[in-house]
Amino acid sequence: MPFAERPAAMLPRLCPPVPPFDPAYPRAWFMRLDAILAANGINAQPMMHAVLLNTLPVQLCHLAVESSSSPRPYDDLCGAVLACYGQTYRPLPGSREFQISPPSQEAVPTGPQHSIRSTKT
């Protein structure tokens, strides 16, 4: 079955529903967007950036040029958009991805190991 003929239920839901950008309250809109992304388990910067680009008005999409190659594209684009309104971006606490470090391994000696044995003969 061609892709275009597949029922909508078969297509993956990539973007959660996001309200239109509100230029009257841009910081509040970004806080809401952060909460929506976190609630939907979207915490990778590239995916967050894609969702944001999908919801921004066309007039603001030019701001994405510099952020696209950034290691933190979502945060940078949020900052650029809010700077247009004289505001700064502060991520919603707990809505960011966390780097999980591998479990620390106990110190393992690299040289030959001596065992303590009783040498009774």
Backbone as CSV, one residue per row, in Angstrom:
resi,resn,N_x,N_y,N_z,CA_x,CA_y,CA_z,C_x,C_y,C_z
1,MET,0.851,-1.176,0.000,0.000,0.000,0.000,0.901,1.245,0.000
2,PRO,0.708,2.161,-0.948,1.520,3.380,-0.982,1.374,4.185,0.311
3,PHE,2.451,4.866,0.650,2.500,5.636,1.896,1.335,6.612,2.005
4,ALA,1.021,7.314,0.922,-0.028,8.341,0.957,-1.415,7.756,1.203
5,GLU,-1.598,6.458,0.930,-2.906,5.845,1.103,-3.091,5.184,2.466
6,ARG,-2.074,5.174,3.283,-2.184,4.539,4.594,-3.095,5.354,5.504
7,PRO,-3.864,4.676,6.350,-4.713,5.412,7.299,-3.860,6.226,8.269
8,ALA,-4.401,7.339,8.703,-3.661,8.226,9.610,-3.247,7.510,10.883
9,ALA,-4.036,6.539,11.334,-3.704,5.822,12.569,-2.415,5.029,12.431
10,MET,-2.020,4.707,11.202,-0.798,3.939,10.996,0.441,4.828,11.007
11,LEU,0.254,6.106,10.847,1.393,7.015,10.811,1.832,7.346,12.225
12,PRO,3.139,7.414,12.463,3.599,7.739,13.816,3.255,9.175,14.179
13,ARG,2.955,9.365,15.415,2.649,10.713,15.913,3.952,11.313,16.410
14,LEU,4.566,12.142,15.584,5.871,12.692,15.918,5.780,13.957,16.753
15,CYS,4.805,14.778,16.458,4.711,16.057,17.153,3.456,16.108,18.011
16,PRO,3.630,16.416,19.293,2.444,16.578,20.136,1.707,17.849,19.742
17,PRO,0.412,17.948,20.059,-0.313,19.184,19.761,0.254,20.337,20.588
18,VAL,0.577,21.402,19.902,1.156,22.582,20.551,0.309,23.788,20.159
19,PRO,-0.057,24.625,21.132,-0.840,25.817,20.784,-0.008,26.772,19.928
20,PRO,-0.661,27.597,19.123,0.070,28.563,18.297,0.925,29.486,19.165
21,PHE,2.034,29.929,18.583,2.931,30.846,19.285,2.165,32.101,19.671
22,ASP,2.385,32.573,20.895,1.693,33.760,21.396,2.702,34.881,21.613
23,PRO,2.803,35.825,20.651,3.784,36.902,20.791,3.485,37.852,21.949
24,ALA,2.267,37.836,22.471,1.934,38.699,23.610,2.571,38.173,24.896
25,TYR,2.760,36.860,24.980,3.336,36.230,26.174,4.349,35.161,25.752
26,PRO,5.444,35.583,25.108,6.362,34.579,24.554,7.021,33.683,25.601
27,ARG,7.442,34.237,26.724,8.104,33.398,27.737,7.131,32.361,28.302
28,ALA,5.894,32.762,28.560,4.888,31.818,29.059,4.619,30.728,28.020
29,TRP,4.620,31.099,26.738,4.401,30.113,25.689,5.534,29.085,25.681
30,PHE,6.779,29.551,25.839,7.910,28.620,25.862,7.872,27.723,27.097
31,MET,7.438,28.253,28.221,7.306,27.410,29.414,6.272,26.312,29.161
32,ARG,5.195,26.679,28.508,4.159,25.684,28.189,4.692,24.654,27.193
33,LEU,5.430,25.115,26.188,6.016,24.201,25.208,6.978,23.231,25.889
34,ASP,7.832,23.738,26.781,8.751,22.863,27.524,7.978,21.790,28.287
35,ALA,6.877,22.191,28.914,6.071,21.230,29.680,5.432,20.189,28.759
36,ILE,4.952,20.617,27.598,4.343,19.688,26.638,5.385,18.691,26.145
37,LEU,6.567,19.186,25.817,7.632,18.296,25.341,8.016,17.288,26.418
38,ALA,8.187,17.767,27.644,8.563,16.873,28.745,7.479,15.828,28.994
39,ALA,6.222,16.242,28.959,5.114,15.314,29.207,5.009,14.242,28.129
40,ASN,5.507,14.550,26.939,5.464,13.599,25.834,6.777,12.841,25.664
41,GLY,7.687,13.018,26.620,8.949,12.288,26.576,9.910,12.765,25.505
42,ILE,9.698,13.959,25.010,10.593,14.515,23.987,11.624,15.362,24.711
43,ASN,12.857,14.844,24.796,13.886,15.567,25.531,15.206,15.652,24.783
44,ALA,15.257,15.181,23.564,16.463,15.308,22.749,16.412,16.648,22.017
45,GLN,17.487,17.394,22.103,17.538,18.731,21.507,17.122,18.764,20.030
46,PRO,17.609,17.853,19.175,17.202,17.930,17.763,15.693,17.749,17.561
47,MET,15.079,16.839,18.294,13.634,16.630,18.149,12.861,17.823,18.709
48,MET,13.321,18.359,19.842,12.678,19.538,20.420,12.758,20.704,19.431
49,HIS,13.915,20.849,18.787,14.135,21.898,17.792,13.153,21.729,16.631
50,ALA,12.972,20.485,16.175,12.050,20.218,15.067,10.610,20.568,15.444
51,VAL,10.200,20.214,16.653,8.841,20.546,17.104,8.673,22.062,17.164
52,LEU,9.673,22.748,17.692,9.609,24.209,17.785,9.508,24.830,16.396
53,LEU,10.340,24.373,15.464,10.280,24.911,14.099,8.909,24.689,13.469
54,ASN,8.306,23.578,13.787,6.991,23.248,13.246,5.901,24.177,13.783
55,THR,6.124,24.774,14.949,5.092,25.607,15.572,5.351,27.104,15.456
56,LEU,6.574,27.493,15.117,6.882,28.926,15.025,6.211,29.568,13.819
57,PRO,5.821,30.831,13.949,5.308,31.551,12.780,6.421,31.679,11.729
58,VAL,6.040,31.724,10.479,6.997,31.805,9.374,7.949,32.983,9.559
59,GLN,7.457,34.084,10.115,8.277,35.286,10.281,9.468,35.052,11.212
60,LEU,9.405,34.036,12.060,10.489,33.787,13.016,11.390,32.616,12.619
61,CYS,11.030,31.887,11.586,11.795,30.696,11.209,13.211,31.012,10.741
62,HIS,13.451,32.236,10.265,14.808,32.592,9.839,15.793,32.521,11.006
63,LEU,15.306,32.596,12.223,16.177,32.534,13.400,16.782,31.145,13.592
64,ALA,16.236,30.152,12.924,16.709,28.772,13.084,18.009,28.500,12.341
65,VAL,18.404,29.371,11.440,19.596,29.122,10.631,20.822,28.884,11.501
66,GLU,21.076,29.756,12.439,22.265,29.616,13.285,22.129,28.488,14.291
67,SER,20.938,28.247,14.784,20.768,27.240,15.830,20.823,25.813,15.291
68,SER,20.580,25.624,14.006,20.507,24.270,13.447,21.792,23.479,13.618
69,SER,22.934,24.138,13.563,24.209,23.426,13.683,24.770,23.470,15.102
70,SER,24.031,24.023,16.013,24.466,24.136,17.406,24.329,22.795,18.127
71,PRO,25.156,22.562,19.156,24.970,21.345,19.955,23.679,21.391,20.781
72,ARG,23.137,22.566,21.020,21.880,22.728,21.769,20.920,23.549,20.905
73,PRO,20.469,22.989,19.765,19.675,23.788,18.820,18.364,24.307,19.388
74,TYR,17.692,23.524,20.208,16.414,23.970,20.771,16.628,25.149,21.709
75,ASP,17.553,25.000,22.645,17.809,26.081,23.599,18.240,27.356,22.881
76,ASP,19.090,27.211,21.856,19.566,28.384,21.131,18.440,29.069,20.353
77,LEU,17.563,28.275,19.743,16.448,28.873,19.004,15.463,29.546,19.954
78,CYS,15.200,28.924,21.088,14.332,29.558,22.092,14.915,30.902,22.512
79,GLY,16.216,30.916,22.773,16.886,32.153,23.170,16.804,33.220,22.092
80,ALA,16.993,32.818,20.833,16.940,33.778,19.724,15.538,34.363,19.562
81,VAL,14.528,33.520,19.676,13.146,34.008,19.538,12.822,34.973,20.673
82,LEU,13.138,34.581,21.896,12.814,35.450,23.034,13.610,36.747,23.006
83,ALA,14.822,36.718,22.459,15.619,37.944,22.348,14.904,38.968,21.462
84,CYS,14.142,38.501,20.485,13.359,39.413,19.630,12.316,40.179,20.438
85,TYR,11.934,39.625,21.573,10.927,40.243,22.442,11.556,40.832,23.705
86,GLY,12.893,40.946,23.700,13.589,41.528,24.846,13.580,40.646,26.080
87,GLN,13.441,39.345,25.887,13.393,38.422,27.022,14.482,37.364,26.886
88,THR,14.719,36.642,27.964,15.710,35.571,27.936,15.025,34.237,28.188
89,TYR,15.668,33.188,27.696,15.102,31.845,27.827,15.675,31.144,29.044
90,ARG,14.795,30.562,29.827,15.188,29.726,30.969,14.431,28.415,30.845
91,PRO,15.154,27.303,30.607,14.449,26.020,30.478,13.652,25.684,31.731
92,LEU,12.540,25.027,31.526,11.709,24.567,32.627,12.498,23.532,33.417
93,PRO,12.648,23.701,34.727,13.426,22.735,35.512,12.881,21.314,35.338
94,GLY,13.806,20.390,35.145,13.424,18.990,35.009,12.942,18.602,33.626
95,SER,13.025,19.521,32.662,12.512,19.197,31.329,13.624,18.882,30.338
96,ARG,14.808,18.778,30.805,15.946,18.548,29.925,16.454,17.129,30.023
97,GLU,17.155,16.741,28.956,17.759,15.419,28.957,18.913,15.394,29.953
98,PHE,19.118,14.273,30.544,20.211,14.122,31.482,21.182,13.110,30.925
99,GLN,22.451,13.412,31.033,23.472,12.465,30.618,23.649,11.462,31.737
100,ILE,23.428,10.226,31.431,23.593,9.196,32.444,24.986,8.632,32.296
101,SER,25.774,8.788,33.332,27.137,8.284,33.302,27.116,6.778,33.492
102,PRO,28.055,6.095,32.861,28.118,4.658,33.100,28.464,4.409,34.558
103,PRO,28.010,3.300,35.106,28.298,3.048,36.514,29.799,3.018,36.746
104,SER,30.200,3.611,37.851,31.633,3.629,38.141,32.080,2.216,38.461
105,GLN,33.235,1.904,37.966,33.766,0.572,38.226,34.789,0.678,39.337
106,GLU,34.804,-0.353,40.154,35.770,-0.349,41.235,37.161,-0.401,40.635
107,ALA,38.103,0.140,41.371,39.479,0.114,40.895,39.916,-1.334,40.729
108,VAL,40.378,-1.631,39.554,40.845,-2.982,39.277,42.338,-2.902,39.050
109,PRO,43.116,-3.576,39.881,44.564,-3.541,39.690,44.930,-4.116,38.328
110,THR,45.945,-3.552,37.745,46.346,-4.009,36.426,47.501,-4.999,36.467
111,GLY,48.220,-5.037,37.543,49.371,-5.950,37.650,48.952,-7.330,38.108
112,PRO,49.933,-8.208,38.284,49.623,-9.560,38.746,49.018,-9.532,40.136
113,GLN,48.109,-10.434,40.363,47.426,-10.507,41.647,48.058,-11.588,42.508
114,HIS,48.282,-11.242,43.747,48.822,-12.206,44.691,47.695,-12.618,45.611
115,SER,47.538,-13.883,45.783,46.518,-14.335,46.711,47.181,-14.681,48.024
116,ILE,46.452,-14.516,49.087,46.968,-14.855,50.412,46.469,-16.252,50.718
117,ARG,47.387,-17.160,50.772,47.027,-18.537,51.061,47.875,-19.040,52.211
118,SER,47.286,-19.912,52.891,48.038,-20.551,53.960,48.979,-21.558,53.314
119,THR,50.219,-21.508,53.689,51.200,-22.421,53.100,51.623,-23.477,54.096
120,LYS,50.672,-24.055,54.772,50.987,-25.110,55.732,51.312,-26.388,54.977
121,THR,52.392,-26.988,55.338,52.754,-28.257,54.721,52.966,-29.328,55.733
